[in-house]
Amino acid sequence: MRRANRRTMEDKVLDAIIFAILAVVFVASVYPFFLAIVLSFNEGLDAQLGGIYLWPRKPTLQNYEQLFKDLSWVKAIGVTAARTVLGSFLTVMFTSVVAYGLSQRELIGRKAYMGVIIFAMYFSGGIIPYYAVLRSLRLLNSFAVYIAPSLLNIFYMLVAISFFQGLPSELNESARIDGAGEIKIFSSIVIPVSLPLIATIAIFTSVGHWNSWYDSAFFIQNDNLRTLAYKLMAVIRRSYVDFNSAAATEAGTRIKATSLSVQLAAMTIAVTPILAVYPFFQRYIIAGTTLGSVKG
């Protein structure tokens, strides 16, 4: 048995090559973001000289101060946080409820419902009909346009249907014998054993809401409802600090921020919350995607 477990020289060489490749991929993936964080805490004018790799040469918070001097950024962060929390919660709730109903094979008209859902998943009317629907529902230029269209996600619903069908039917049957209704079964039995699925849908939905800029760009005209991702794209496209103006040149001795350094500060604020939350949901995500694919 020991001979079978002994590693040969070829195995060790292969492992070394694999670890080396993974190390290169890891550094290439993580270092750019790490460098962006470092530069966001360094004086912008000094960063233009180069030579910064692992830590700030002239540490400062001026980039973030310049960023938050514009109160629209504070509003954008608040709007993005609100739509992320509320939108994720409602999406998980609506998607789970509909998926649980469709997972019941005795549901009348289930095949027709599934046919409509599959058709809607593969075919779309396009942006113009979508815009017309939003306008007819009076969702344009309102906070509801961030929430209502995403209440039911078809892909996540199909995953949830597969997940619910994989649960032991004895759980529901025993609860029905005890006199529990469908709402009681769903809230007291199904939800507690579906935490991996719920966490998976919640984290991916949250990332989608947090990074969304498309709806803010095309369906919102009120600057007070702009999202952080939209503001980030806007600041990347223009010079946030205009050092070509006379006033900026005069203040250059005090303000060491540049357009690039402020952009990096905005990017750090936009990305950090997702990176901070994701590790806590990682084990649920892995379990949820695995359990959701057991039964089709």
C-alpha positions in Angstrom: 0.0 0.0 0.0 2.9 2.3 0.8 4.4 1.7 -2.7 1.2 2.8 -4.3 1.2 6.1 -2.4 4.9 6.9 -3.0 5.4 9.8 -5.3 7.8 9.5 -8.1 10.2 12.2 -9.3 7.9 12.8 -12.3 5.0 13.6 -9.9 7.1 16.0 -7.9 8.2 17.8 -11.1 4.6 18.0 -12.4 3.4 19.4 -9.0 6.2 22.0 -9.1 5.2 23.1 -12.6 1.5 23.3 -11.6 2.3 25.3 -8.5 4.5 27.6 -10.5 1.8 28.2 -13.1 -0.8 28.8 -10.4 1.5 31.3 -8.6 2.0 33.2 -11.8 -1.8 33.3 -12.5 -2.5 34.4 -8.9 0.0 37.2 -9.0 -1.2 38.3 -12.4 -4.8 38.4 -11.2 -4.3 39.9 -7.7 -1.4 42.3 -8.1 -3.1 44.8 -10.4 -5.9 45.4 -7.9 -3.4 45.5 -5.0 -1.3 48.1 -6.9 -4.5 50.1 -7.5 -5.2 50.2 -3.8 -1.6 51.2 -3.1 -1.7 54.1 -5.6 -5.1 55.2 -4.3 -3.3 55.9 -0.9 -0.3 57.6 -2.5 0.0 61.3 -3.6 -1.2 61.5 -7.2 1.5 63.7 -8.5 4.2 61.6 -6.8 2.6 58.4 -8.3 3.2 59.8 -11.8 6.9 59.5 -11.3 6.6 55.7 -11.1 8.6 53.3 -9.0 5.7 52.3 -6.6 5.2 48.6 -6.4 4.3 47.3 -2.9 3.4 50.3 -0.6 2.7 54.0 -0.9 5.8 56.2 -1.2 4.0 59.3 0.1 0.9 58.0 2.0 -2.1 60.3 1.9 -5.9 60.3 2.1 -6.2 63.3 -0.2 -7.5 61.2 -3.1 -10.5 60.0 -1.0 -11.0 63.5 0.3 -11.2 64.9 -3.2 -13.6 62.1 -4.1 -16.0 62.8 -1.2 -15.9 66.5 -1.6 -18.6 65.9 -4.2 -21.7 64.9 -2.3 -23.1 63.2 -5.3 -20.6 60.3 -4.6 -22.1 59.9 -1.1 -25.6 59.8 -2.6 -24.4 57.3 -5.2 -23.0 55.0 -2.6 -26.3 55.3 -0.6 -28.4 54.5 -3.7 -26.2 51.6 -4.6 -26.2 50.1 -1.1 -30.0 50.5 -0.9 -30.7 48.8 -4.2 -28.2 46.1 -3.4 -29.8 45.2 0.0 -33.4 45.6 -1.0 -33.0 44.2 -4.5 -31.2 41.1 -3.4 -33.7 40.4 -0.6 -36.7 40.8 -2.9 -35.1 38.8 -5.7 -34.3 35.9 -3.4 -37.8 36.0 -1.9 -39.7 36.1 -5.2 -37.4 33.7 -7.0 -37.6 31.2 -4.2 -41.4 31.3 -3.9 -42.0 30.9 -7.6 -39.4 28.2 -7.9 -40.9 26.3 -5.0 -44.3 26.4 -6.6 -43.0 25.2 -10.0 -41.0 22.4 -8.3 -44.3 20.7 -7.3 -45.0 18.3 -10.1 -48.7 18.2 -9.2 -49.1 21.9 -10.0 -51.9 22.4 -12.5 -50.5 23.9 -15.8 -46.9 23.4 -14.7 -45.7 22.4 -18.2 -47.3 25.5 -19.7 -45.7 27.7 -17.1 -42.3 26.1 -17.7 -42.7 26.5 -21.5 -43.3 30.2 -21.1 -40.3 30.6 -18.7 -37.9 28.7 -21.0 -39.1 30.8 -24.0 -38.6 34.0 -22.1 -35.1 33.0 -21.0 -33.9 32.3 -24.6 -35.7 35.1 -26.5 -35.8 38.8 -25.7 -37.8 41.6 -27.2 -34.8 44.0 -27.2 -34.0 47.2 -25.6 -36.7 49.3 -27.3 -39.7 47.1 -26.2 -38.1 46.8 -22.8 -37.9 50.6 -22.5 -41.5 50.9 -23.7 -42.6 48.5 -21.0 -40.7 50.4 -18.3 -42.3 53.6 -19.5 -45.8 52.2 -19.5 -45.2 50.9 -15.9 -44.0 54.4 -14.9 -40.7 53.0 -13.7 -38.4 55.4 -15.6 -36.5 57.9 -13.6 -37.4 56.2 -10.3 -35.7 54.0 -7.7 -38.1 51.2 -8.5 -36.5 50.8 -11.9 -33.5 49.2 -10.1 -35.7 46.7 -8.2 -38.8 45.7 -10.1 -37.3 44.3 -13.3 -35.0 42.0 -11.4 -37.5 40.6 -8.9 -37.6 37.3 -10.8 -34.5 35.9 -12.3 -35.2 33.0 -14.6 -31.8 31.4 -14.5 -31.7 31.4 -10.7 -35.3 30.2 -10.6 -34.4 27.1 -12.8 -31.5 26.3 -10.4 -33.9 26.7 -7.4 -36.4 24.4 -9.0 -33.8 21.7 -9.5 -32.7 22.2 -5.9 -36.2 22.0 -4.4 -36.9 18.9 -6.5 -33.8 17.3 -5.0 -35.0 17.7 -1.4 -36.5 14.6 0.2 -40.2 14.5 -0.4 -40.7 12.9 3.1 -40.1 16.2 4.7 -43.1 17.9 3.1 -45.3 14.8 3.4 -44.7 14.5 7.2 -45.4 18.2 7.6 -48.7 17.9 5.7 -49.7 14.9 7.9 -49.2 17.2 10.9 -51.5 19.7 9.3 -49.0 22.3 8.0 -49.9 24.3 5.0 -47.7 25.1 2.0 -46.6 28.5 3.5 -45.7 26.9 6.8 -43.8 24.1 5.0 -41.9 26.6 2.8 -41.0 28.9 5.6 -40.3 26.4 8.4 -38.9 23.4 6.5 -37.7 24.3 3.0 -36.0 27.6 3.7 -33.8 26.3 6.6 -32.5 23.5 4.5 -32.0 25.8 1.5 -29.5 28.2 2.9 -26.7 27.2 0.4 -29.1 28.0 -2.5 -30.3 31.2 -0.9 -26.8 32.4 -0.2 -25.7 31.6 -3.8 -28.6 33.6 -5.3 -28.0 36.4 -2.8 -24.3 36.9 -3.5 -24.6 36.8 -7.3 -27.6 39.1 -7.2 -25.8 41.5 -4.9 -22.8 41.6 -7.1 -25.1 42.3 -10.1 -26.8 45.2 -8.3 -23.6 46.7 -6.9 -21.9 46.7 -10.3 -24.9 47.7 -12.4 -24.5 50.9 -14.4 -26.6 50.1 -17.5 -30.0 51.0 -16.0 -28.7 54.1 -14.3 -27.3 55.3 -17.7 -30.4 54.7 -19.8 -33.4 54.8 -17.5 -32.4 57.5 -15.0 -32.2 61.3 -15.5 -32.2 62.3 -11.9 -28.6 62.8 -10.7 -29.7 62.0 -7.1 -30.5 58.4 -8.3 -27.3 57.7 -10.0 -25.4 54.5 -8.9 -21.8 54.2 -7.8 -20.9 52.1 -10.9 -22.3 54.8 -13.2 -20.4 57.5 -11.3 -17.2 55.5 -11.6 -17.6 55.2 -15.3 -18.3 58.9 -15.6 -15.2 59.9 -13.6 -13.0 57.5 -15.7 -14.2 59.3 -18.9 -13.3 62.8 -17.7 -10.7 64.5 -15.7 -12.0 64.7 -12.1 -9.4 67.3 -11.1 -8.6 69.8 -13.8 -5.0 70.9 -13.2 -5.0 72.8 -16.5 -7.1 75.6 -15.0 -5.5 78.5 -13.3 -7.2 77.8 -10.0 -6.1 74.2 -9.9 -2.5 75.3 -10.8 -2.5 77.8 -8.0 -3.8 75.1 -5.6 -1.3 72.6 -7.0 1.0 73.1 -4.0 -1.8 71.9 -1.7 -3.7 69.4 -3.9 -1.5 66.5 -4.9 -4.4 64.4 -6.3 -4.7 63.7 -10.0 -7.5 62.4 -12.2 -6.0 58.9 -12.1 -5.4 58.8 -8.4 -9.0 59.8 -7.7 -10.3 57.2 -10.2 -8.3 54.6 -8.4 -9.8 55.7 -5.1 -13.3 55.4 -6.6 -12.5 52.0 -8.0 -11.2 50.8 -4.6 -14.4 51.9 -2.9 -16.5 50.2 -5.5 -14.7 46.8 -5.4 -13.8 46.4 -1.7 -17.3 45.7 -0.3 -17.8 42.7 -2.7 -14.3 41.3 -1.9 -15.0 41.7 1.9 -18.4 39.9 1.8 -17.6 37.1 -0.7 -15.3 35.0 1.6 -18.1 34.6 4.2 -20.5 33.2 1.5 -17.9 31.1 -0.3 -18.8 27.8 1.3 -22.5 28.4 0.8 -21.9 29.2 -2.9 -19.9 26.0 -3.5 -22.6 23.9 -1.7 -25.4 25.7 -3.4 -24.1 25.3 -7.0 -23.3 21.6 -6.3 -26.7 20.8 -4.8 -28.5 22.7 -7.5 -27.0 20.6 -10.2 -27.7 17.2 -8.8 -31.1 16.8 -10.3 -32.4 18.4 -13.6 
